[in-house]
Amino acid sequence: MKRPEFYVSISPHVHSGNSVQKMMFQTLMALVPVVFAGWFFFGLTALKIIFISMITAVVAEFLWEKIMGLPLRIGDGSSLLTGLLLGLVLSTECPWWMPVLGACVAVIIGKELFGGLGNNPFSSVLVGWTFLQVSYRDLMSSFVVPEPQFLLESSEYLVDPPLVVLKEEMDMIADVPWMDFLLGNVPGEIGTISVIAVILGGAYLLFRRIITWHIPVSFILSAWIIGLIFWLTDPEAYANPVYHIISGWVLLGAFFIATERGTAPVTVPGMILYGIGCGALTIIIRTWGGYMEGVPFAILLMNALTPLLDRIRPRAVGRVKKIA
């Protein structure tokens, strides 16, 4: 009698009643406050970049699957989410062709060349962003001062993103009102400036159980602790760790990028160590590295360690009797 074979499909493996399509669209809904904040502070230019990135990602996936004779999977929403996240981590100063180029690289090189969703070892969003950052660093480093659509006035405290100020003129950060950080009235990428918007989206993901707390909490806590160590060592040379958390990509990365299924560990010990590594590397790169932002590089480095982290298992409790 032939021994029955056991087949295991590619990740993500979900057994809670959710489908890939449902998870993707729930994540898209969670990003609505972030998109709104981007429009509120940067106007229609922000929406244009996001829209171009999303449409390009869908078209790129459709054409690739058509050319390669693969089943069409654009209905699962993964390419829409990739395009949206990529648009959110770009500046409104980027010309229209940059989200097009970045989305094509993210979808085709970052995901489809590895076999599609669940097979890519690295975050497809960060693959596209890294390509743009390395190739067009000057354009990617250009930012504008937010101009709120109504109620608020444009911030008069910063003309550069907070992370640039932390590196060059740290004392200026203390003059910025906390409300500017919380709402997003500071220069930066479209989707990284508003603390409140990102936390609302992250809380929605946790409430809907699209993600668990392990990666976001360990990521943010680790970044704060490492930042605190630097700050206590020399408060005049290193910034208060709170500014590291509310500036740049930390919150968006912790809730929406580091948690990407297929590139993050699935075991609890693996997820916690993964988050700790992301947070620690973020502060180290920001402090000693040549790039302003450490989050994308930290996540990519930890993506590479995901297979090893998934091998961590709790040891069996009790004695195991060996059979001769």
C-alpha positions as CSV (number, residue, x, y, z in Angstrom):
1,M,0.0,0.0,0.0
2,K,1.4,3.4,-1.0
3,R,2.1,5.7,1.9
4,P,-0.1,8.8,1.8
5,E,1.8,12.0,1.0
6,F,1.4,15.1,3.1
7,Y,1.5,18.4,1.2
8,V,2.1,21.8,2.9
9,S,1.3,24.9,0.9
10,I,3.4,28.0,0.8
11,S,3.0,30.7,3.5
12,P,1.1,32.6,4.8
13,H,-0.7,29.8,6.7
14,V,-3.9,31.1,8.2
15,H,-6.5,28.9,10.0
16,S,-8.6,31.4,11.8
17,G,-11.3,31.8,9.1
18,N,-9.4,34.7,7.4
19,S,-8.5,34.6,3.8
20,V,-5.5,36.4,2.2
21,Q,-7.9,38.7,0.4
22,K,-9.7,39.6,3.6
23,M,-6.5,40.3,5.5
24,M,-5.2,42.5,2.7
25,F,-8.3,44.5,2.5
26,Q,-8.5,44.9,6.3
27,T,-5.0,46.2,6.2
28,L,-6.0,48.6,3.4
29,M,-8.8,49.9,5.6
30,A,-6.4,50.3,8.5
31,L,-4.3,52.6,6.4
32,V,-7.2,54.9,5.6
33,P,-6.3,57.3,8.6
34,V,-2.7,57.4,7.4
35,V,-3.8,58.3,3.8
36,F,-6.1,60.9,5.2
37,A,-3.3,62.4,7.2
38,G,-1.0,62.4,4.1
39,W,-3.7,64.3,2.2
40,F,-4.4,66.7,5.1
41,F,-0.8,67.8,5.4
42,F,0.5,67.5,1.8
43,G,-2.6,67.9,-0.3
44,L,-3.5,66.2,-3.6
45,T,0.1,65.6,-4.5
46,A,0.2,63.0,-1.8
47,L,-2.9,61.2,-3.2
48,K,-1.4,61.4,-6.7
49,I,1.8,59.6,-5.7
50,I,-0.2,56.9,-3.7
51,F,-2.6,56.4,-6.6
52,I,0.1,56.1,-9.2
53,S,2.0,53.6,-7.0
54,M,-1.1,51.4,-6.4
55,I,-2.2,51.4,-10.0
56,T,1.3,50.6,-11.2
57,A,1.7,47.7,-8.7
58,V,-1.6,46.1,-9.9
59,V,-0.7,46.5,-13.6
60,A,2.8,45.2,-13.0
61,E,1.5,42.0,-11.3
62,F,-1.2,41.5,-14.0
63,L,1.2,41.8,-16.9
64,W,3.8,39.6,-15.2
65,E,1.3,36.8,-14.6
66,K,-0.1,37.2,-18.1
67,I,3.3,37.0,-19.7
68,M,4.4,34.1,-17.6
69,G,1.2,32.2,-18.0
70,L,0.5,32.2,-14.3
71,P,-3.0,32.3,-12.6
72,L,-4.1,35.8,-12.1
73,R,-3.9,36.8,-8.4
74,I,-4.5,40.5,-8.5
75,G,-7.9,40.0,-6.8
76,D,-6.2,39.1,-3.5
77,G,-5.3,42.8,-2.9
78,S,-1.6,42.2,-2.2
79,S,-0.4,44.3,-5.0
80,L,-2.8,47.1,-4.0
81,L,-1.3,47.0,-0.5
82,T,2.2,46.9,-1.8
83,G,1.6,50.0,-3.9
84,L,-0.1,51.8,-1.1
85,L,2.6,51.2,1.4
86,L,5.3,52.2,-1.1
87,G,3.5,55.4,-1.9
88,L,3.2,56.2,1.9
89,V,7.0,56.0,2.3
90,L,7.8,58.4,-0.5
91,S,8.0,62.2,-0.3
92,T,5.7,64.5,-2.2
93,E,8.8,65.9,-3.9
94,C,9.3,62.6,-5.8
95,P,8.4,63.0,-9.5
96,W,5.6,60.8,-10.9
97,W,8.0,58.2,-12.5
98,M,9.5,57.2,-9.2
99,P,6.5,55.5,-7.7
100,V,6.1,53.8,-11.1
101,L,9.6,52.5,-11.1
102,G,9.5,51.6,-7.4
103,A,6.2,49.7,-7.7
104,C,7.5,47.7,-10.6
105,V,10.6,46.7,-8.8
106,A,8.7,46.0,-5.6
107,V,6.1,43.7,-7.3
108,I,8.3,42.0,-10.0
109,I,11.7,41.7,-8.3
110,G,10.6,41.9,-4.7
111,K,7.7,39.4,-5.0
112,E,6.9,37.7,-8.3
113,L,10.5,36.5,-9.2
114,F,10.4,34.5,-6.0
115,G,7.1,32.8,-6.8
116,G,4.5,35.4,-5.6
117,L,2.9,36.2,-2.3
118,G,4.3,34.2,0.6
119,N,7.5,33.1,-1.2
120,N,9.3,36.4,-1.1
121,P,12.0,36.4,1.6
122,F,12.2,40.2,1.9
123,S,9.5,42.8,2.2
124,S,8.5,43.7,-1.4
125,V,7.7,47.3,-0.3
126,L,11.2,47.7,1.1
127,V,12.8,46.2,-2.0
128,G,11.2,48.8,-4.1
129,W,12.0,51.6,-1.7
130,T,15.6,50.5,-1.3
131,F,16.1,50.5,-5.1
132,L,14.8,54.1,-5.3
133,Q,16.9,55.2,-2.2
134,V,20.1,53.8,-3.6
135,S,19.5,54.9,-7.1
136,Y,18.1,58.4,-6.5
137,R,19.2,59.4,-3.0
138,D,19.0,63.2,-3.7
139,L,15.4,63.0,-4.9
140,M,14.5,60.7,-2.0
141,S,16.0,63.1,0.5
142,S,14.0,66.1,-0.6
143,F,11.0,67.1,1.6
144,V,8.5,69.9,1.9
145,V,7.0,71.6,4.9
146,P,3.4,70.4,5.5
147,E,0.6,72.8,4.6
148,P,-2.6,71.6,6.5
149,Q,-5.8,71.8,4.5
150,F,-7.8,73.5,7.3
151,L,-7.9,74.4,11.0
152,L,-4.1,74.1,11.5
153,E,-1.4,76.4,10.3
154,S,1.9,75.2,8.7
155,S,4.6,74.4,11.3
156,E,7.2,77.1,11.8
157,Y,9.7,75.0,13.7
158,L,11.2,72.5,11.2
159,V,12.0,72.7,7.5
160,D,13.7,69.3,7.5
161,P,12.4,65.9,8.8
162,P,12.9,65.4,12.6
163,L,15.5,62.7,12.0
164,V,17.7,65.1,10.0
165,V,17.4,67.6,12.8
166,L,18.3,64.9,15.4
167,K,21.5,64.3,13.5
168,E,22.5,67.9,12.8
169,E,20.8,70.3,15.2
170,M,19.4,68.2,18.0
171,D,18.5,71.1,20.3
172,M,15.9,72.4,17.9
173,I,13.7,69.3,18.4
174,A,12.9,70.4,22.0
175,D,11.2,73.5,20.6
176,V,8.7,71.6,18.5
177,P,5.2,71.2,20.1
178,W,4.3,67.6,20.9
179,M,1.0,68.1,19.1
180,D,2.9,68.7,15.8
181,F,4.5,65.2,16.1
182,L,1.2,63.6,17.1
183,L,-0.8,65.1,14.3
184,G,1.9,65.0,11.7
185,N,2.6,68.7,11.2
186,V,6.3,68.0,10.5
187,P,8.3,67.4,7.2
188,G,8.6,63.8,6.2
189,E,7.3,61.0,4.0
190,I,3.6,61.0,3.2
191,G,2.6,58.2,5.6
192,T,5.2,58.4,8.4
193,I,4.5,61.8,9.9
194,S,1.3,61.3,11.8
195,V,1.7,59.4,15.1
196,I,-2.1,59.3,15.8
197,A,-3.0,58.1,12.3
198,V,-0.6,55.2,12.4
199,I,-1.5,54.2,15.9
200,L,-5.2,54.2,14.9
201,G,-4.4,51.9,12.0
202,G,-2.2,49.7,14.1
203,A,-4.9,49.4,16.8
204,Y,-7.4,48.4,14.1
205,L,-5.1,45.6,12.9
206,L,-4.7,44.3,16.4
207,F,-8.4,44.5,17.1
208,R,-9.2,42.6,13.9
209,R,-6.5,40.1,14.8
210,I,-4.8,40.6,11.5
211,I,-1.5,41.0,13.4
212,T,-0.5,40.1,17.0
213,W,1.2,42.4,19.5
214,H,4.5,40.5,19.6
215,I,6.3,42.3,16.7
216,P,5.0,45.8,17.1
217,V,5.5,45.9,20.9
218,S,9.0,44.3,20.9
219,F,10.0,46.5,18.0
220,I,8.9,49.8,19.6
221,L,10.1,48.8,23.1
222,S,13.5,47.7,21.9
223,A,14.0,50.9,19.9
224,W,13.1,52.9,23.0
225,I,15.4,51.0,25.3
226,I,18.4,51.2,23.0
227,G,17.7,54.9,22.4
228,L,17.5,55.3,26.2
229,I,20.9,53.7,26.7
230,F,22.5,56.1,24.2
231,W,20.7,59.1,25.8
232,L,21.7,58.2,29.3
233,T,25.3,57.7,28.1
234,D,25.5,61.3,26.7
235,P,22.3,63.4,26.7
236,E,24.1,66.2,24.8
237,A,25.1,63.9,21.9
238,Y,22.1,61.6,21.7
239,A,18.4,62.4,21.5
240,N,15.7,61.5,24.0
241,P,14.4,58.0,22.9
242,V,10.8,59.3,22.7
243,Y,11.8,61.4,19.7
244,H,13.1,58.2,18.0
245,I,9.7,56.6,18.4
246,I,7.6,59.5,17.2
247,S,9.8,60.4,14.3
248,G,10.3,58.7,11.1
249,W,9.2,55.1,10.2
250,V,9.2,53.4,13.6
251,L,5.5,53.2,14.1
252,L,4.6,52.5,10.5
253,G,7.3,50.0,10.2
254,A,6.4,48.2,13.4
255,F,2.7,47.8,12.6
256,F,2.5,47.6,8.8
257,I,5.9,46.6,7.3
258,A,7.7,44.4,9.8
259,T,4.5,42.3,10.2
260,E,4.3,41.4,6.6
261,R,3.3,37.7,6.4
262,G,5.8,35.4,4.8
263,T,8.8,37.7,5.7
264,A,8.3,37.7,9.5
265,P,8.6,34.7,11.9
266,V,5.4,32.8,12.8
267,T,6.5,31.5,16.2
268,V,6.1,33.6,19.3
269,P,9.8,33.5,20.4
270,G,10.8,34.2,16.8
271,M,8.5,37.2,16.5
272,I,9.7,38.7,19.8
273,L,13.4,38.3,18.8
274,Y,12.6,39.6,15.3
275,G,11.0,42.8,16.8
276,I,13.9,43.3,19.2
277,G,16.3,43.0,16.4
278,C,14.4,45.5,14.2
279,G,14.2,48.0,17.0
280,A,17.9,47.7,18.1
281,L,19.2,47.9,14.5
282,T,17.0,50.9,13.8
283,I,18.6,53.0,16.5
284,I,22.1,51.8,15.7
285,I,21.8,52.6,12.0
286,R,20.2,56.0,12.8
287,T,23.0,56.8,15.3
288,W,26.1,55.5,13.6
289,G,25.0,54.9,10.0
290,G,25.1,57.2,7.0
291,Y,21.4,57.1,6.3
292,M,18.8,59.2,8.0
293,E,16.4,56.4,8.6
294,G,17.3,52.9,9.9
295,V,13.9,51.2,9.9
296,P,13.8,49.9,6.3
297,F,17.4,48.5,6.5
298,A,16.7,47.0,10.0
299,I,13.6,45.2,8.7
300,L,15.4,43.9,5.6
301,L,18.3,42.5,7.7
302,M,15.8,40.8,10.1
303,N,13.9,39.4,7.1
304,A,17.1,37.5,6.2
305,L,17.1,36.0,9.7
306,T,13.4,34.9,9.7
307,P,14.1,31.3,8.7
308,L,16.5,30.9,11.5
309,L,14.2,32.6,14.0
310,D,11.4,30.2,13.0
311,R,13.5,27.3,14.1
312,I,13.4,28.4,17.7
313,R,11.1,26.1,19.6
314,P,10.4,25.6,23.3
315,R,12.1,22.6,24.7
316,A,9.9,19.7,25.8
317,V,9.1,19.7,29.5
318,G,9.8,16.4,31.3
319,R,11.9,13.3,30.5
320,V,11.8,11.8,27.0
321,K,12.5,8.1,27.1
322,K,14.7,6.9,24.2
323,I,13.6,3.8,22.4
324,A,16.5,1.5,21.5
